[in-house]
Amino acid sequence: MRALLIAFAATALAAQDDPAFKAYQVWDATERSVDYKARGQNLLDVSAEWVAKWPDSRFAWEQRRSGMLATQSVSAELWKQVDENLIRLNPPHTFAAGAAYDWVTAGVNVEAAEKLLLDEIGWEDSRPKPTANGNSTLADLVDEAGLSMRPFVMLCSLARAEIRLKQYQEARATIERVHGYLEGDFRRYFDTDPLEAFPDYGAKYFQLSAELAVAEGRKADALAFYRAYLADPYFGREYNSPAKMKSLNSL
């Protein structure tokens, strides 16, 4: 965790000398009164010039990605181009899982996303894990909790990739691992108060299980899993989105 913060600070300092960052500042000054949708489209358009001019600028590619997120792009070609360059320009094992998340969410390059996730999860599983003891500091515990969570985030993306690829047996095993983390390390390290961490993480088992049940045509199971978090007011701010309600209403 501390290493990530140091890396982020170094990246922020490096961006200040990046010509793409200076170009962004000029562009941003003209866009502050533009609505979000138009700004996103404008950023997508202008960032194409930045990455062509400065192909080794991580900042330029990050803005390209921001434009794609803002416009909800589902272009497999663009997502592959942007995220592969961000993988290239970031340190190993820092952005690959994020690229896979982008692809799975957009429904593109899903097979490639699955491979990235399996590789990253395998690497995380092989890393020696620190173990808290009587001499552990708060910083040590924070690091331990952060390392424990990293595979969980990837597993959620992997389960969705497997569902999209109709690999239902594999998805079920992945979801069970998600459940095991929530019942184990999550309860150990994080506040399970439903007003705090639980709406963000604790409902993932129900959410993924519902998506798998829908894919397999198990409507009664899907309704039970959806109800486990959609009907709970604590989860409303996280999960009562139009997309989720559309999925529920379609059952």
C-alpha positions as CSV (number, residue, x, y, z in Angstrom):
1,M,0.0,0.0,0.0
2,R,2.8,2.5,0.9
3,A,4.7,1.5,-2.2
4,L,1.6,2.3,-4.3
5,L,1.2,5.7,-2.7
6,I,4.9,6.5,-3.4
7,A,4.5,5.3,-7.0
8,F,1.4,7.5,-7.4
9,A,3.3,10.6,-6.1
10,A,6.2,9.9,-8.5
11,T,3.7,9.6,-11.4
12,A,2.0,12.9,-10.4
13,L,5.4,14.7,-10.3
14,A,6.5,13.2,-13.6
15,A,3.2,14.3,-15.3
16,Q,4.0,17.9,-14.6
17,D,6.9,17.8,-17.1
18,D,4.9,15.8,-19.7
19,P,4.0,17.8,-22.8
20,A,0.7,15.9,-22.9
21,F,-0.1,17.2,-19.4
22,K,0.6,20.7,-20.5
23,A,-1.6,20.2,-23.6
24,Y,-4.3,18.9,-21.3
25,Q,-4.2,22.0,-19.1
26,V,-4.7,24.2,-22.1
27,W,-7.6,22.1,-23.3
28,D,-9.1,21.8,-19.8
29,A,-9.2,25.6,-19.5
30,T,-11.6,25.8,-22.4
31,E,-13.8,22.9,-21.3
32,R,-14.8,23.9,-17.7
33,S,-18.3,25.1,-18.7
34,V,-19.0,22.2,-21.0
35,D,-21.4,19.5,-19.8
36,Y,-20.1,16.1,-18.8
37,K,-21.3,14.2,-21.9
38,A,-19.9,16.7,-24.3
39,R,-16.6,17.1,-22.3
40,G,-16.1,13.3,-22.4
41,Q,-16.6,13.2,-26.2
42,N,-14.3,16.1,-26.7
43,L,-11.6,14.5,-24.5
44,L,-11.9,11.3,-26.5
45,D,-11.4,13.3,-29.7
46,V,-8.5,15.4,-28.6
47,S,-6.7,12.6,-26.8
48,A,-6.4,10.8,-30.1
49,E,-4.0,13.6,-31.1
50,W,-2.1,13.4,-27.9
51,V,-1.4,9.7,-28.0
52,A,-0.4,10.0,-31.7
53,K,2.0,12.8,-30.9
54,W,3.3,11.4,-27.6
55,P,2.9,7.6,-27.7
56,D,5.1,7.0,-24.7
57,S,3.1,9.4,-22.5
58,R,1.2,7.5,-19.8
59,F,-0.7,10.6,-19.0
60,A,-1.9,10.9,-22.6
61,W,-3.2,7.3,-22.7
62,E,-4.8,7.8,-19.3
63,Q,-6.8,10.7,-20.7
64,R,-7.7,8.6,-23.7
65,R,-9.1,6.0,-21.3
66,S,-11.0,8.6,-19.4
67,G,-12.6,9.8,-22.6
68,M,-13.7,6.2,-23.4
69,L,-15.1,5.7,-19.9
70,A,-17.0,9.0,-20.1
71,T,-18.5,8.1,-23.5
72,Q,-19.1,4.4,-22.4
73,S,-17.2,3.2,-25.5
74,V,-17.7,-0.5,-26.5
75,S,-15.0,-0.4,-29.2
76,A,-13.0,-3.6,-28.8
77,E,-10.2,-2.1,-31.0
78,L,-9.9,1.1,-29.0
79,W,-10.1,-0.6,-25.6
80,K,-7.3,-3.1,-26.7
81,Q,-5.1,-0.2,-28.0
82,V,-5.6,2.0,-24.9
83,D,-5.2,-0.7,-22.2
84,E,-2.3,-2.5,-23.9
85,N,-0.4,0.8,-24.0
86,L,-1.2,1.5,-20.4
87,I,0.0,-2.0,-19.5
88,R,3.2,-1.3,-21.4
89,L,3.8,2.1,-19.7
90,N,3.0,1.0,-16.2
91,P,5.1,-1.1,-13.9
92,P,4.3,-4.9,-14.1
93,H,1.3,-6.1,-12.1
94,T,-0.1,-2.7,-11.6
95,F,-2.5,-2.1,-14.5
96,A,-3.1,-5.5,-16.1
97,A,-6.1,-6.3,-13.9
98,G,-7.5,-2.9,-14.5
99,A,-7.3,-3.4,-18.2
100,A,-9.1,-6.7,-17.8
101,Y,-11.8,-5.0,-15.8
102,D,-12.3,-2.5,-18.6
103,W,-12.7,-5.2,-21.2
104,V,-15.1,-7.3,-19.2
105,T,-17.2,-4.3,-18.2
106,A,-17.4,-3.2,-21.9
107,G,-18.0,-6.7,-23.0
108,V,-15.0,-6.7,-25.4
109,N,-11.8,-8.7,-25.6
110,V,-13.2,-11.0,-22.9
111,E,-11.0,-14.0,-23.7
112,A,-7.9,-11.8,-23.4
113,A,-9.3,-10.4,-20.2
114,E,-9.7,-13.8,-18.7
115,K,-6.1,-14.7,-19.5
116,L,-4.8,-11.4,-18.0
117,L,-6.8,-12.1,-14.8
118,L,-5.7,-15.7,-14.5
119,D,-2.0,-14.6,-14.9
120,E,-2.4,-11.8,-12.3
121,I,-4.3,-13.9,-9.8
122,G,-1.6,-16.6,-10.2
123,W,1.1,-14.0,-9.5
124,E,-0.7,-12.7,-6.5
125,D,-1.2,-16.2,-5.1
126,S,2.5,-16.9,-5.4
127,R,3.6,-13.8,-3.5
128,P,4.7,-14.3,0.1
129,K,2.1,-12.8,2.4
130,P,3.1,-10.8,5.5
131,T,1.6,-12.1,8.7
132,A,0.7,-9.8,11.6
133,N,2.2,-10.5,15.0
134,G,2.5,-8.8,18.3
135,N,5.0,-6.3,16.9
136,S,3.0,-5.3,13.9
137,T,2.4,-1.7,13.4
138,L,-0.8,-0.1,12.0
139,A,1.0,0.4,8.7
140,D,1.9,-3.3,8.6
141,L,-1.8,-4.3,9.2
142,V,-2.9,-1.9,6.4
143,D,-0.3,-3.5,4.0
144,E,-1.5,-6.9,4.9
145,A,-5.2,-6.0,4.4
146,G,-4.4,-4.5,1.0
147,L,-2.5,-7.5,-0.2
148,S,-5.3,-9.7,1.0
149,M,-7.9,-7.8,-1.0
150,R,-6.0,-7.6,-4.3
151,P,-7.0,-11.1,-5.6
152,F,-10.6,-10.5,-4.5
153,V,-11.1,-7.5,-6.9
154,M,-9.6,-9.6,-9.7
155,L,-11.7,-12.6,-8.9
156,C,-14.9,-10.6,-9.2
157,S,-13.8,-9.6,-12.7
158,L,-12.8,-13.1,-13.5
159,A,-16.2,-14.5,-12.5
160,R,-17.9,-12.0,-14.9
161,A,-15.5,-13.0,-17.7
162,E,-16.2,-16.7,-17.2
163,I,-20.0,-16.0,-17.2
164,R,-19.7,-14.1,-20.4
165,L,-17.7,-17.0,-21.9
166,K,-20.3,-19.5,-20.7
167,Q,-17.7,-21.2,-18.5
168,Y,-20.3,-21.7,-15.8
169,Q,-18.4,-24.4,-13.8
170,E,-15.3,-22.2,-13.6
171,A,-17.4,-19.2,-12.7
172,R,-19.1,-21.1,-9.8
173,A,-15.6,-22.0,-8.4
174,T,-14.5,-18.4,-8.7
175,I,-17.6,-17.1,-7.0
176,E,-17.0,-19.6,-4.1
177,R,-13.5,-18.1,-3.7
178,V,-15.0,-14.7,-3.6
179,H,-17.4,-15.9,-0.9
180,G,-14.6,-17.5,1.1
181,Y,-12.7,-14.2,1.1
182,L,-15.7,-12.3,2.3
183,E,-16.3,-14.8,5.1
184,G,-12.6,-14.9,6.0
185,D,-10.1,-12.1,5.5
186,F,-12.7,-9.5,4.7
187,R,-14.4,-9.9,8.1
188,R,-10.9,-10.0,9.7
189,Y,-9.6,-6.8,8.2
190,F,-12.6,-4.6,7.4
191,D,-15.6,-3.0,9.1
192,T,-18.7,-5.1,8.2
193,D,-21.0,-2.4,9.3
194,P,-23.6,-2.2,6.4
195,L,-23.2,1.6,6.3
196,E,-19.5,1.3,5.6
197,A,-17.5,-1.3,3.7
198,F,-20.2,-4.0,3.3
199,P,-22.3,-2.4,0.5
200,D,-19.2,-2.0,-1.6
201,Y,-17.7,-5.5,-1.1
202,G,-20.0,-7.7,0.9
203,A,-22.7,-8.0,-1.6
204,K,-20.4,-9.1,-4.4
205,Y,-21.2,-12.8,-3.7
206,F,-24.9,-12.2,-4.1
207,Q,-24.4,-10.0,-7.2
208,L,-22.1,-12.5,-9.0
209,S,-24.3,-15.4,-8.0
210,A,-27.4,-13.6,-9.5
211,E,-25.6,-13.0,-12.7
212,L,-24.5,-16.6,-13.0
213,A,-28.0,-17.8,-12.2
214,V,-29.5,-15.5,-15.0
215,A,-26.9,-16.8,-17.5
216,E,-27.8,-20.4,-16.6
217,G,-31.6,-19.7,-16.7
218,R,-32.2,-20.3,-13.0
219,K,-34.7,-17.5,-12.6
220,A,-35.9,-18.4,-9.0
221,D,-32.3,-18.5,-7.8
222,A,-31.5,-15.3,-9.6
223,L,-34.5,-13.5,-7.9
224,A,-33.3,-14.8,-4.5
225,F,-29.8,-13.5,-5.0
226,Y,-30.9,-10.2,-6.5
227,R,-33.3,-9.7,-3.5
228,A,-30.5,-10.3,-1.1
229,Y,-28.9,-6.9,-2.0
230,L,-31.4,-4.9,-4.1
231,A,-34.1,-5.1,-1.5
232,D,-31.8,-4.1,1.3
233,P,-31.8,-0.3,1.7
234,Y,-28.1,-0.3,2.7
235,F,-27.2,-1.5,-0.8
236,G,-29.4,1.1,-2.6
237,R,-26.7,3.6,-3.3
238,E,-24.4,1.0,-4.8
239,Y,-26.6,-1.3,-6.7
240,N,-30.0,0.2,-7.5
241,S,-28.8,1.4,-10.9
242,P,-31.1,1.4,-13.9
243,A,-29.0,-1.4,-15.5
244,K,-29.4,-3.6,-12.4
245,M,-33.1,-2.9,-12.1
246,K,-33.5,-3.7,-15.9
247,S,-31.9,-7.0,-15.3
248,L,-34.2,-7.8,-12.4
249,N,-37.3,-6.7,-14.3
250,S,-36.3,-9.0,-17.2
251,L,-36.6,-12.1,-15.1
